[in-house]
Amino acid sequence: MYNHIEGKLKEKNPTCAVIDCNGVGYLLNISVYTYSKIPDKEHCRLLTHLIVKEDAHTLYGFADEDERRLFRMLISVSGIGAATARLIFSSLSPPEVQQAIVSANVPLLQSVKGIGGKTAQRIIIELQGKLGKSDAHGTLPAGVLQDNRIKEEALSALVTLGFTKNLAEKAVDQILRSSAEKVGVERLIKLALNNL
């Protein structure tokens, strides 16, 4: 619903920030990573993710798109809520989280308070395929990140159109495997629709 909040930074601490946007103060829950990235200037812009529950609407703020994208992936894992995902980014940076998942580094994920061995393994199993394979140096090539974003956007659009995530993912994966050239989001959606 909200992509970002931009305005005057009224307050910040390691767990939240308040941004005044035209007289309305938005309280955003943030991680220590985002806290370290917020400049001590009056003007501030944070990307957001809104979680709606029956008893609360909670805004989460992010310094960059990588953190927000990984946060959204983490909360899609069974047993990982927004508070746990925020705690992960308070202990590890987004590149460290991504590398831990891609390289199946269970001990690094377990180093986060509240993450046990089974939870760390569940995160790796559910997200490793989405984040792609690492190259020989253990880092993700830029092309892999771009391909994953295209895939995620296409999946999101197909689910919004009413297809189940599993069915949509199979169609998208089949197209990506069989395509000799890079496919954009629109083309990927159209091809997937032809196969569904």
MIDOSE-1310 file (N, C-alpha, C; in nm, 2 decimals, decimal comma, always signed):
residues 196
mynh	+0,08/-0,12/+0,00/+0,00/+0,00/+0,00/+0,09/+0,13/+0,00; +0,19/+0,13/+0,09/+0,28/+0,24/+0,09/+0,41/+0,19/+0,04; +0,47/+0,26/-0,06/+0,60/+0,22/-0,11/+0,72/+0,28/-0,03; +0,70/+0,41/+0,00/+0,80/+0,48/+0,09/+0,74/+0,59/+0,16
iegk	+0,81/+0,64/+0,26/+0,77/+0,76/+0,34/+0,89/+0,85/+0,33; +0,86/+0,98/+0,29/+0,96/+1,08/+0,28/+0,92/+1,21/+0,35; +1,01/+1,26/+0,43/+0,98/+1,38/+0,50/+1,09/+1,42/+0,60; +1,05/+1,49/+0,71/+1,14/+1,53/+0,81/+1,16/+1,42/+0,91
lkek	+1,28/+1,39/+0,94/+1,31/+1,29/+1,05/+1,30/+1,36/+1,18; +1,20/+1,31/+1,26/+1,17/+1,37/+1,39/+1,24/+1,29/+1,50; +1,25/+1,16/+1,48/+1,31/+1,08/+1,59/+1,37/+0,96/+1,53; +1,48/+0,91/+1,58/+1,53/+0,78/+1,54/+1,60/+0,71/+1,66
nptc	+1,58/+0,58/+1,67/+1,65/+0,50/+1,76/+1,67/+0,36/+1,70; +1,75/+0,27/+1,76/+1,78/+0,14/+1,69/+1,66/+0,06/+1,65; +1,54/+0,09/+1,70/+1,42/+0,01/+1,67/+1,31/+0,08/+1,59; +1,31/+0,21/+1,59/+1,21/+0,28/+1,52/+1,25/+0,42/+1,48
avid	+1,18/+0,47/+1,38/+1,21/+0,61/+1,33/+1,07/+0,68/+1,31; +1,06/+0,81/+1,34/+0,94/+0,88/+1,31/+0,97/+0,98/+1,20; +0,89/+0,98/+1,09/+0,91/+1,07/+0,98/+0,78/+1,15/+0,97; +0,80/+1,29/+0,98/+0,69/+1,38/+0,96/+0,67/+1,41/+0,81
cngv	+0,56/+1,37/+0,76/+0,52/+1,39/+0,62/+0,40/+1,48/+0,62; +0,42/+1,61/+0,59/+0,31/+1,70/+0,58/+0,22/+1,71/+0,70; +0,29/+1,71/+0,82/+0,21/+1,72/+0,95/+0,17/+1,59/+1,01; +0,19/+1,47/+0,94/+0,15/+1,34/+0,99/+0,28/+1,27/+1,02
gyll	+0,29/+1,23/+1,15/+0,41/+1,15/+1,19/+0,40/+1,00/+1,18; +0,48/+0,94/+1,09/+0,47/+0,80/+1,07/+0,58/+0,73/+1,15; +0,53/+0,63/+1,23/+0,62/+0,55/+1,31/+0,66/+0,43/+1,23; +0,79/+0,41/+1,20/+0,83/+0,30/+1,12/+0,92/+0,21/+1,21
nisv	+0,89/+0,08/+1,22/+0,98/-0,01/+1,29/+1,10/-0,04/+1,20; +1,22/-0,03/+1,25/+1,34/-0,04/+1,17/+1,44/-0,14/+1,24; +1,53/-0,19/+1,16/+1,64/-0,28/+1,21/+1,76/-0,19/+1,24; +1,85/-0,25/+1,31/+1,98/-0,18/+1,34/+2,05/-0,14/+1,21
ytys	+2,04/-0,23/+1,11/+2,10/-0,21/+0,98/+2,05/-0,07/+0,92; +1,92/-0,06/+0,92/+1,86/+0,06/+0,87/+1,89/+0,18/+0,95; +1,89/+0,16/+1,09/+1,93/+0,27/+1,18/+2,07/+0,33/+1,14; +2,16/+0,23/+1,11/+2,30/+0,28/+1,08/+2,31/+0,35/+0,95
kipd	+2,21/+0,33/+0,86/+2,21/+0,39/+0,73/+2,14/+0,52/+0,72; +2,05/+0,55/+0,83/+1,98/+0,68/+0,83/+2,07/+0,79/+0,86; +2,09/+0,89/+0,77/+2,18/+1,00/+0,80/+2,12/+1,09/+0,91; +2,20/+1,16/+0,99/+2,15/+1,25/+1,09/+2,12/+1,38/+1,03
kehc	+2,04/+1,38/+0,92/+1,99/+1,50/+0,86/+1,84/+1,51/+0,88; +1,79/+1,63/+0,85/+1,65/+1,65/+0,88/+1,56/+1,58/+0,78; +1,61/+1,57/+0,65/+1,53/+1,50/+0,55/+1,56/+1,35/+0,55; +1,45/+1,27/+0,54/+1,47/+1,12/+0,54/+1,37/+1,05/+0,45
rllt	+1,41/+0,95/+0,38/+1,33/+0,87/+0,30/+1,35/+0,72/+0,32; +1,25/+0,65/+0,36/+1,26/+0,50/+0,39/+1,16/+0,43/+0,31; +1,20/+0,32/+0,25/+1,11/+0,23/+0,18/+1,03/+0,16/+0,29; +0,90/+0,12/+0,26/+0,82/+0,06/+0,36/+0,75/-0,07/+0,32
hliv	+0,71/-0,14/+0,43/+0,62/-0,26/+0,41/+0,52/-0,25/+0,52; +0,39/-0,26/+0,49/+0,28/-0,25/+0,58/+0,23/-0,39/+0,61; +0,22/-0,42/+0,74/+0,16/-0,55/+0,78/+0,03/-0,52/+0,86; -0,08/-0,58/+0,80/-0,21/-0,55/+0,86/-0,25/-0,68/+0,93
keda	-0,28/-0,66/+1,06/-0,34/-0,77/+1,14/-0,47/-0,72/+1,20; -0,55/-0,80/+1,26/-0,68/-0,76/+1,30/-0,67/-0,65/+1,42; -0,56/-0,65/+1,49/-0,55/-0,56/+1,60/-0,45/-0,45/+1,58; -0,38/-0,45/+1,46/-0,28/-0,34/+1,43/-0,24/-0,33/+1,29
htly	-0,20/-0,21/+1,25/-0,14/-0,19/+1,12/+0,00/-0,14/+1,15; +0,10/-0,22/+1,11/+0,24/-0,19/+1,15/+0,32/-0,16/+1,03; +0,39/-0,05/+1,03/+0,48/-0,01/+0,92/+0,62/-0,04/+0,95; +0,69/-0,10/+0,85/+0,83/-0,13/+0,87/+0,91/-0,05/+0,77
gfad	+1,02/+0,01/+0,81/+1,10/+0,09/+0,72/+1,24/+0,03/+0,69; +1,28/+0,06/+0,57/+1,41/+0,00/+0,52/+1,49/+0,10/+0,45; +1,62/+0,09/+0,47/+1,72/+0,19/+0,41/+1,73/+0,16/+0,26; +1,72/+0,04/+0,21/+1,74/+0,01/+0,07/+1,65/-0,11/+0,03
eder	+1,64/-0,13/-0,10/+1,55/-0,23/-0,16/+1,60/-0,37/-0,13; +1,73/-0,39/-0,12/+1,78/-0,53/-0,09/+1,72/-0,58/+0,05; +1,73/-0,49/+0,15/+1,68/-0,52/+0,28/+1,53/-0,55/+0,28; +1,45/-0,47/+0,21/+1,31/-0,49/+0,20/+1,27/-0,62/+0,13
rlfr	+1,34/-0,64/+0,02/+1,32/-0,76/-0,06/+1,35/-0,89/+0,02; +1,46/-0,89/+0,09/+1,49/-1,01/+0,18/+1,40/-1,02/+0,29; +1,35/-0,90/+0,35/+1,25/-0,90/+0,46/+1,13/-0,97/+0,41; +1,08/-0,94/+0,29/+0,96/-1,00/+0,24/+0,97/-1,14/+0,21
mlis	+1,09/-1,18/+0,17/+1,12/-1,33/+0,15/+1,12/-1,40/+0,28; +1,18/-1,34/+0,38/+1,19/-1,41/+0,51/+1,05/-1,43/+0,58; +0,97/-1,32/+0,57/+0,84/-1,34/+0,63/+0,75/-1,43/+0,56; +0,79/-1,48/+0,44/+0,71/-1,58/+0,37/+0,74/-1,72/+0,41
vsgi	+0,85/-1,73/+0,49/+0,89/-1,86/+0,55/+0,81/-1,89/+0,67; +0,76/-2,01/+0,67/+0,67/-2,06/+0,79/+0,75/-2,04/+0,92; +0,69/-1,98/+1,01/+0,75/-1,96/+1,14/+0,84/-1,84/+1,16; +0,86/-1,76/+1,05/+0,93/-1,63/+1,06/+0,84/-1,52/+1,05
gaat	+0,82/-1,44/+1,15/+0,74/-1,32/+1,15/+0,82/-1,20/+1,13; +0,75/-1,09/+1,12/+0,82/-0,96/+1,10/+0,92/-0,93/+1,21; +0,89/-0,96/+1,33/+0,98/-0,93/+1,44/+1,11/-1,01/+1,43; +1,10/-1,13/+1,39/+1,21/-1,22/+1,37/+1,30/-1,17/+1,25
arli	+1,23/-1,14/+1,14/+1,30/-1,09/+1,03/+1,38/-0,96/+1,06; +1,31/-0,87/+1,14/+1,38/-0,75/+1,18/+1,50/-0,78/+1,27; +1,48/-0,87/+1,35/+1,59/-0,91/+1,44/+1,71/-0,97/+1,36; +1,68/-1,04/+1,25/+1,79/-1,09/+1,16/+1,87/-0,98/+1,11
fssl	+1,80/-0,87/+1,06/+1,87/-0,75/+1,00/+1,93/-0,66/+1,11; +1,90/-0,69/+1,23/+1,97/-0,62/+1,34/+2,10/-0,68/+1,38; +2,12/-0,81/+1,34/+2,24/-0,89/+1,36/+2,33/-0,90/+1,24; +2,27/-0,91/+1,12/+2,34/-0,93/+1,00/+2,30/-0,83/+0,89
sppe	+2,39/-0,79/+0,80/+2,35/-0,70/+0,69/+2,28/-0,78/+0,58; +2,20/-0,72/+0,49/+2,14/-0,79/+0,39/+2,23/-0,88/+0,30; +2,35/-0,83/+0,27/+2,44/-0,92/+0,19/+2,49/-1,04/+0,27; +2,50/-1,02/+0,40/+2,54/-1,14/+0,49/+2,43/-1,24/+0,50
vqqa	+2,30/-1,19/+0,51/+2,19/-1,28/+0,51/+2,18/-1,35/+0,38; +2,19/-1,28/+0,27/+2,18/-1,34/+0,14/+2,29/-1,45/+0,12; +2,41/-1,42/+0,16/+2,52/-1,51/+0,14/+2,50/-1,63/+0,23; +2,45/-1,61/+0,35/+2,43/-1,72/+0,44/+2,32/-1,82/+0,38
ivsa	+2,22/-1,77/+0,32/+2,12/-1,85/+0,26/+2,17/-1,92/+0,14; +2,24/-1,85/+0,05/+2,29/-1,91/-0,07/+2,39/-2,02/-0,04; +2,48/-1,99/+0,05/+2,59/-2,09/+0,09/+2,55/-2,19/+0,19; +2,42/-2,19/+0,23/+2,37/-2,28/+0,34/+2,45/-2,27/+0,46
nvpl	+2,48/-2,15/+0,51/+2,56/-2,13/+0,63/+2,46/-2,13/+0,75; +2,43/-2,25/+0,80/+2,34/-2,26/+0,92/+2,39/-2,19/+1,04; +2,52/-2,21/+1,07/+2,58/-2,15/+1,20/+2,56/-2,00/+1,20; +2,58/-1,93/+1,08/+2,57/-1,79/+1,07/+2,43/-1,74/+1,10
lqsv	+2,33/-1,81/+1,05/+2,19/-1,78/+1,07/+2,15/-1,81/+1,22; +2,21/-1,92/+1,27/+2,19/-1,95/+1,41/+2,25/-1,85/+1,51; +2,34/-1,77/+1,46/+2,41/-1,67/+1,55/+2,31/-1,56/+1,59; +2,20/-1,55/+1,51/+2,09/-1,45/+1,54/+2,01/-1,51/+1,66
kgig	+1,99/-1,42/+1,76/+1,91/-1,46/+1,88/+1,77/-1,51/+1,84; +1,73/-1,62/+1,88/+1,60/-1,67/+1,85/+1,59/-1,76/+1,73; +1,70/-1,78/+1,65/+1,70/-1,86/+1,54/+1,77/-1,99/+1,57; +1,69/-2,10/+1,58/+1,75/-2,23/+1,61/+1,79/-2,30/+1,48
gkta	+1,85/-2,42/+1,49/+1,90/-2,50/+1,38/+1,79/-2,53/+1,28; +1,67/-2,57/+1,33/+1,56/-2,61/+1,24/+1,51/-2,49/+1,16; +1,50/-2,38/+1,23/+1,45/-2,25/+1,17/+1,55/-2,21/+1,06; +1,68/-2,21/+1,09/+1,78/-2,17/+1,00/+1,78/-2,26/+0,87
qrii	+1,76/-2,39/+0,89/+1,75/-2,49/+0,78/+1,63/-2,46/+0,70; +1,51/-2,43/+0,76/+1,39/-2,40/+0,69/+1,41/-2,27/+0,60; +1,47/-2,17/+0,66/+1,50/-2,05/+0,58/+1,58/-2,08/+0,46; +1,68/-2,16/+0,47/+1,77/-2,20/+0,36/+1,70/-2,28/+0,26
ielq	+1,62/-2,38/+0,30/+1,55/-2,47/+0,21/+1,45/-2,39/+0,13; +1,37/-2,30/+0,20/+1,27/-2,23/+0,13/+1,32/-2,11/+0,04; +1,43/-2,05/+0,07/+1,48/-1,93/+0,00/+1,60/-1,95/-0,09; +1,67/-2,06/-0,07/+1,79/-2,08/-0,15/+1,76/-2,08/-0,30
gklg	+1,66/-2,14/-0,34/+1,62/-2,15/-0,49/+1,58/-2,01/-0,54; +1,52/-1,93/-0,45/+1,47/-1,80/-0,50/+1,59/-1,70/-0,51; +1,69/-1,72/-0,43/+1,81/-1,63/-0,44/+1,91/-1,67/-0,54; +1,90/-1,79/-0,60/+1,99/-1,83/-0,70/+2,11/-1,89/-0,65
ksda	+2,20/-1,94/-0,74/+2,32/-2,00/-0,70/+2,43/-1,89/-0,70; +2,53/-1,92/-0,61/+2,64/-1,83/-0,60/+2,75/-1,86/-0,70; +2,83/-1,77/-0,73/+2,94/-1,80/-0,83/+3,06/-1,85/-0,75; +3,17/-1,87/-0,82/+3,29/-1,94/-0,75/+3,34/-1,86/-0,63
hgtl	+3,32/-1,73/-0,63/+3,37/-1,65/-0,52/+3,27/-1,64/-0,40; +3,16/-1,71/-0,42/+3,06/-1,70/-0,31/+2,97/-1,58/-0,31; +2,98/-1,50/-0,41/+2,89/-1,38/-0,42/+2,80/-1,40/-0,54; +2,68/-1,33/-0,53/+2,59/-1,34/-0,63/+2,62/-1,24/-0,75
pagv	+2,62/-1,29/-0,87/+2,64/-1,20/-0,98/+2,52/-1,11/-0,99; +2,54/-0,99/-1,05/+2,43/-0,89/-1,06/+2,32/-0,95/-1,15; +2,35/-1,03/-1,25/+2,25/-1,08/-1,34/+2,15/-1,18/-1,26; +2,20/-1,25/-1,16/+2,12/-1,34/-1,09/+2,01/-1,26/-1,01
lqdn	+2,06/-1,15/-0,95/+1,97/-1,07/-0,87/+1,86/-1,01/-0,96; +1,90/-0,96/-1,08/+1,80/-0,91/-1,17/+1,70/-1,01/-1,22; +1,75/-1,13/-1,25/+1,67/-1,24/-1,29/+1,57/-1,28/-1,18; +1,61/-1,28/-1,06/+1,53/-1,31/-0,94/+1,42/-1,21/-0,93
rike	+1,45/-1,08/-0,95/+1,35/-0,97/-0,93/+1,25/-0,99/-1,04; +1,29/-1,02/-1,17/+1,20/-1,04/-1,28/+1,10/-1,15/-1,25; +1,16/-1,26/-1,20/+1,08/-1,38/-1,16/+0,98/-1,35/-1,05; +1,03/-1,28/-0,95/+0,94/-1,25/-0,84/+0,82/-1,15/-0,88
eals	+0,86/-1,05/-0,97/+0,75/-0,96/-1,01/+0,65/-1,04/-1,10; +0,70/-1,13/-1,18/+0,61/-1,21/-1,27/+0,52/-1,30/-1,18; +0,58/-1,36/-1,08/+0,50/-1,45/-0,99/+0,39/-1,37/-0,92; +0,43/-1,25/-0,87/+0,34/-1,17/-0,80/+0,22/-1,13/-0,88
alvt	+0,25/-1,09/-1,01/+0,14/-1,05/-1,10/+0,05/-1,17/-1,13; +0,11/-1,29/-1,15/+0,02/-1,41/-1,18/-0,06/-1,45/-1,06; -0,01/-1,44/-0,94/-0,09/-1,47/-0,82/-0,20/-1,37/-0,80; -0,17/-1,24/-0,83/-0,27/-1,14/-0,83/-0,38/-1,16/-0,93
lgft	-0,35/-1,22/-1,04/-0,45/-1,26/-1,14/-0,53/-1,38/-1,11; -0,49/-1,45/-1,00/-0,58/-1,56/-0,95/-0,52/-1,70/-0,96; -0,39/-1,71/-1,01/-0,33/-1,84/-1,02/-0,26/-1,87/-0,89; -0,26/-2,00/-0,86/-0,19/-2,04/-0,74/-0,04/-2,02/-0,75
knla	+0,03/-2,00/-0,64/+0,17/-1,97/-0,65/+0,25/-2,09/-0,71; +0,22/-2,21/-0,67/+0,29/-2,33/-0,71/+0,28/-2,35/-0,86; +0,15/-2,33/-0,91/+0,13/-2,34/-1,06/+0,20/-2,24/-1,14; +0,19/-2,11/-1,09/+0,26/-2,00/-1,15/+0,41/-2,02/-1,15
ekav	+0,46/-2,07/-1,04/+0,61/-2,08/-1,03/+0,66/-2,19/-1,13; +0,58/-2,30/-1,14/+0,62/-2,40/-1,24/+0,62/-2,35/-1,38; +0,52/-2,27/-1,42/+0,52/-2,21/-1,55/+0,63/-2,12/-1,58; +0,66/-2,03/-1,48/+0,77/-1,93/-1,49/+0,90/-2,00/-1,50
dqil	+0,93/-2,10/-1,41/+1,05/-2,17/-1,42/+1,07/-2,24/-1,55; +0,97/-2,30/-1,60/+0,98/-2,37/-1,73/+1,02/-2,27/-1,84; +0,96/-2,15/-1,84/+1,00/-2,06/-1,94/+1,14/-2,01/-1,93; +1,18/-1,98/-1,80/+1,32/-1,93/-1,78/+1,42/-2,04/-1,82
rssa	+1,39/-2,17/-1,79/+1,48/-2,27/-1,83/+1,49/-2,29/-1,98; +1,38/-2,28/-2,05/+1,38/-2,31/-2,20/+1,42/-2,18/-2,28; +1,42/-2,07/-2,22/+1,44/-1,94/-2,30/+1,60/-1,93/-2,32; +1,64/-1,91/-2,44/+1,78/-1,89/-2,47/+1,83/-1,75/-2,44
ekvg	+1,73/-1,65/-2,44/+1,77/-1,51/-2,42/+1,70/-1,46/-2,29; +1,74/-1,35/-2,24/+1,68/-1,29/-2,12/+1,54/-1,24/-2,16; +1,45/-1,27/-2,06/+1,31/-1,23/-2,08/+1,27/-1,13/-1,98; +1,20/-1,02/-2,03/+1,15/-0,92/-1,94/+1,03/-0,96/-1,86
verl	+0,99/-0,88/-1,77/+0,87/-0,91/-1,68/+0,75/-0,93/-1,77; +0,72/-0,83/-1,86/+0,59/-0,84/-1,93/+0,59/-0,96/-2,02; +0,70/-0,99/-2,09/+0,71/-1,11/-2,18/+0,69/-1,24/-2,10; +0,76/-1,24/-1,98/+0,75/-1,36/-1,90/+0,61/-1,39/-1,85
ikla	+0,54/-1,28/-1,82/+0,40/-1,30/-1,78/+0,31/-1,35/-1,89; +0,33/-1,29/-2,01/+0,25/-1,33/-2,13/+0,28/-1,48/-2,16; +0,41/-1,52/-2,16/+0,44/-1,65/-2,19/+0,38/-1,75/-2,09; +0,39/-1,71/-1,96/+0,33/-1,79/-1,86/+0,18/-1,81/-1,87
lnnl	+0,11/-1,70/-1,91/-0,03/-1,70/-1,92/-0,07/-1,80/-2,04; +0,02/-1,81/-2,14/-0,01/-1,90/-2,25/+0,00/-2,05/-2,20; +0,09/-2,07/-2,10/+0,11/-2,21/-2,05/+0,02/-2,25/-1,94; -0,05/-2,15/-1,88/-0,14/-2,18/-1,77/-0,28/-2,22/-1,82
